[in-house]
């Protein structure tokens, strides 16, 4: 009840760029908005820099005074503020080991899996999203996964903007007793230009490494936006499931081979293959070939056909929808 009342008062005031633990928002919305921004900037012939931040022990180190300050900043009703203070008061960490017991008071931590934890974390992180938004930085968060986007015509302009924003991020972390790990924070350059300089960005006087792939919310984004690495990993996971399936040597994927296995196959195929495309005409041939290869073995087993039977015939006989068609129109989970 307490969390419900807090959400009713505070959710409308939170930044729209937080997609985690928010009603009517999810990973699909976050990835769709992110890719829309990337394609828009690339079509303007700009260089895009993606920075994925890593917060060390985010939920375990959420500082309660920062939470209380956010409640006051958002004019939380006095009765709800008092209930939250009471909820956080006199909390202890108790460790029992070898017949002994140790107690220690705590002033931080949002327990993962608790009812109030996600709401408390969103309140704490909202101040960072608001601060970066005021700087004009495109920022997006899903729980403790934060990604920053910078774009410009030259690497020097991106460097200046990114370093300024990352300095503000570090200062925010110091104020809220949260640490960003520069060694685990990655950046990636996305551009259609053939000749360009790589931006050099730092956080807390430590250079952030440039990588060729960034995994975000289950999607592997590569610098050329082919999504081939993501589809390759997804197909590998799907092949493992097919081999481990109880009917993996028979009719996995077909309705005649068992409705339960058929449903499991379809669900896993949908979850494993996540293709980001704003239109259907931009699918890569390499992606389609990998999807066809993994589904061919399933279709042949499902319809008990010889290996010389064509893929399209096997799919029709086994009543399976091609995986690349599942990706039409955008993003499939």
URCOR-V969759 format. One record per residue. N is the residue number from 1. PHI is phi in whole degrees, -180 to 180 (999 if undefined). OMEGA is omega in degrees with one decimal (* if undefined). Layout:
N;PHI;OMEGA / N;PHI;OMEGA
//
This chain:
1;999;178.8 / 2;-60;-178.8 / 3;-64;178.6 / 4;-61;178.7 / 5;-70;177.0 / 6;-61;-179.6 / 7;-64;-180.0 / 8;-63;-178.4 / 9;-81;-166.7 / 10;-106;-176.1 / 11;-55;179.9 / 12;-63;-177.6 / 13;-92;-177.8 / 14;-78;-179.3 / 15;-66;180.0 / 16;-73;-179.1 / 17;-87;172.2 / 18;-96;-175.8 / 19;-105;-177.4 / 20;-87;177.9 / 21;58;-179.9 / 22;-118;179.9 / 23;-68;177.0 / 24;64;175.4 / 25;-137;-179.6 / 26;-160;-177.8 / 27;-64;-179.3 / 28;-62;178.5 / 29;-65;-179.0 / 30;-63;-178.6 / 31;-68;179.4 / 32;-63;179.8 / 33;-65;179.6 / 34;-64;-178.7 / 35;-68;175.6 / 36;-62;178.3 / 37;-63;-177.5 / 38;-62;-178.4 / 39;-64;179.2 / 40;-64;-179.6 / 41;-70;178.8 / 42;-66;178.2 / 43;-68;175.3 / 44;-89;177.9 / 45;64;-179.7 / 46;-101;171.1 / 47;-90;-178.3 / 48;-115;176.9 / 49;-115;177.0 / 50;-104;178.7 / 51;-122;178.9 / 52;-102;-176.2 / 53;-90;176.4 / 54;-121;178.1 / 55;-97;-177.4 / 56;-72;177.2 / 57;52;-171.6 / 58;-55;-175.7 / 59;-69;-178.5 / 60;-72;-175.4 / 61;-112;177.1 / 62;-63;-171.2 / 63;-87;-175.2 / 64;-67;175.0 / 65;-58;176.1 / 66;-66;177.0 / 67;-64;179.8 / 68;-64;178.5 / 69;-63;177.9 / 70;-67;177.9 / 71;-62;178.1 / 72;-68;-178.9 / 73;-65;-179.2 / 74;-96;176.8 / 75;55;177.9 / 76;-64;178.0 / 77;-53;-174.0 / 78;-59;-177.6 / 79;-66;178.4 / 80;-70;178.0 / 81;-62;178.5 / 82;-65;178.3 / 83;-68;177.5 / 84;-67;177.2 / 85;-60;177.8 / 86;-66;178.8 / 87;-64;-177.0 / 88;-92;-173.5 / 89;-75;172.1 / 90;57;176.4 / 91;-87;-177.3 / 92;-132;170.6 / 93;-104;-176.4 / 94;-116;178.0 / 95;-121;176.5 / 96;-113;-177.7 / 97;-154;175.9 / 98;53;177.4 / 99;81;179.4 / 100;-106;-179.3 / 101;-140;178.0 / 102;-127;179.6 / 103;-122;177.4 / 104;-150;178.0 / 105;-70;-178.2 / 106;-134;178.6 / 107;-128;-179.6 / 108;-153;175.4 / 109;114;170.6 / 110;-113;-173.1 / 111;-63;177.7 / 112;-70;-176.7 / 113;98;177.9 / 114;-78;-178.5 / 115;-71;-174.8 / 116;-86;-174.5 / 117;-54;-179.2 / 118;-60;179.6 / 119;-66;178.4 / 120;-62;-179.4 / 121;-65;178.6 / 122;-60;178.2 / 123;-65;-179.4 / 124;-66;-175.9 / 125;-72;-176.0 / 126;-61;179.8 / 127;-65;176.7 / 128;-69;179.6 / 129;-62;179.4 / 130;-67;-178.9 / 131;-64;179.0 / 132;-70;176.9 / 133;-63;177.7 / 134;-68;176.2 / 135;-80;-177.8 / 136;86;-179.8 / 137;-89;173.4 / 138;-79;-177.6 / 139;-128;-178.5 / 140;-144;-179.0 / 141;-136;170.2 / 142;-133;-172.4 / 143;60;-178.4 / 144;-101;175.2 / 145;-91;-176.7 / 146;-119;177.9 / 147;-128;178.9 / 148;-113;-180.0 / 149;-122;177.4 / 150;-129;179.8 / 151;-142;179.1 / 152;-177;-179.5 / 153;-84;-178.5 / 154;-139;180.0 / 155;-68;-177.5 / 156;-65;179.4 / 157;-67;177.9 / 158;-67;178.4 / 159;-57;-177.9 / 160;-62;-179.0 / 161;-67;-177.0 / 162;-68;-179.5 / 163;-65;177.2 / 164;-65;-179.8 / 165;-67;-179.3 / 166;-68;174.2 / 167;-65;176.7 / 168;-67;177.8 / 169;-63;179.2 / 170;-64;178.6 / 171;-63;176.7 / 172;-62;178.6 / 173;-63;178.1 / 174;-65;-179.9 / 175;-64;-175.8 / 176;-104;177.2 / 177;56;174.7 / 178;-122;-177.8 / 179;-108;171.4 / 180;-98;-178.4 / 181;-92;179.7 / 182;-61;-178.8 / 183;-68;179.3 / 184;-102;176.5 / 185;-85;-175.4 / 186;-119;176.0 / 187;-134;-178.5 / 188;-148;-179.7 / 189;-98;176.5 / 190;-123;-179.9 / 191;-163;173.7 / 192;-97;-178.5 / 193;-73;178.1 / 194;-86;-180.0 / 195;-121;179.3 / 196;-163;175.9 / 197;-97;177.3 / 198;-78;176.3 / 199;-65;177.6 / 200;-109;-176.7 / 201;-120;-177.3 / 202;-131;170.5 / 203;-138;-178.8 / 204;55;177.8 / 205;64;177.2 / 206;-123;-176.2 / 207;-70;177.7 / 208;-89;-175.0 / 209;-74;174.6 / 210;-92;-178.6 / 211;-125;179.3 / 212;-94;179.7 / 213;-142;173.4 / 214;-133;177.4 / 215;-95;-175.4 / 216;-134;177.0 / 217;54;177.2 / 218;86;-179.5 / 219;-111;176.1 / 220;-91;-179.4 / 221;-101;177.7 / 222;-100;-171.7 / 223;-68;177.8 / 224;-96;178.3 / 225;57;174.6 / 226;-88;-177.3 / 227;62;177.7 / 228;-65;177.0 / 229;-59;179.7 / 230;-66;-178.2 / 231;-66;178.3 / 232;-62;178.0 / 233;-67;179.9 / 234;-65;178.9 / 235;-66;178.1 / 236;-64;177.9 / 237;-65;-179.5 / 238;-68;177.6 / 239;-66;176.7 / 240;-63;178.2 / 241;-62;-178.7 / 242;-63;-179.8 / 243;-69;-177.2 / 244;-87;-179.2 / 245;-63;178.6 / 246;-55;178.3 / 247;-106;-176.5 / 248;-62;178.4 / 249;-89;-175.7 / 250;-127;-167.5 / 251;-110;179.3 / 252;-57;-180.0 / 253;99;-179.3 / 254;-98;178.7 / 255;-68;-179.8 / 256;-71;-178.8 / 257;-84;180.0 / 258;128;-175.9 / 259;-64;-178.1 / 260;-65;178.1 / 261;-65;178.9 / 262;-63;179.3 / 263;-66;179.0 / 264;-61;179.9 / 265;-62;-178.0 / 266;-63;-179.8 / 267;-65;-179.6 / 268;-68;177.5 / 269;-64;180.0 / 270;-68;-179.1 / 271;-74;-174.2 / 272;-74;-175.2 / 273;-96;179.7 / 274;-121;-175.1 / 275;-109;179.7 / 276;-99;175.1 / 277;-150;178.4 / 278;-83;177.4 / 279;-147;-176.8 / 280;-86;-175.0 / 281;-86;-174.5 / 282;-108;-179.8 / 283;-72;-178.7 / 284;-85;179.9 / 285;-65;179.8 / 286;-62;178.2 / 287;-65;-178.9 / 288;-64;179.8 / 289;-64;179.0 / 290;-66;178.5 / 291;-65;179.2 / 292;-65;-177.4 / 293;-65;-177.6 / 294;-73;-178.3 / 295;-85;-178.9 / 296;-63;-179.1 / 297;-63;178.7 / 298;-67;-176.8 / 299;-65;-179.9 / 300;-65;178.0 / 301;-69;-176.3 / 302;-66;-178.8 / 303;-99;177.9 / 304;55;-177.4 / 305;-101;175.8 / 306;-74;-175.2 / 307;-67;178.2 / 308;-83;178.4 / 309;-67;-177.7 / 310;-68;-179.0 / 311;-61;-176.6 / 312;-64;178.2 / 313;-65;-179.8 / 314;-64;179.4 / 315;-66;179.6 / 316;-67;-178.3 / 317;-66;-178.8 / 318;-92;177.1 / 319;59;178.0 / 320;-112;177.3 / 321;-85;178.7 / 322;-54;-175.2 / 323;-65;-179.2 / 324;-70;176.5 / 325;-73;175.4 / 326;-60;-179.0 / 327;-87;-178.3 / 328;-67;176.4 / 329;88;174.9 / 330;139;-164.7 / 331;-115;-177.8 / 332;-119;177.6 / 333;-114;*
//
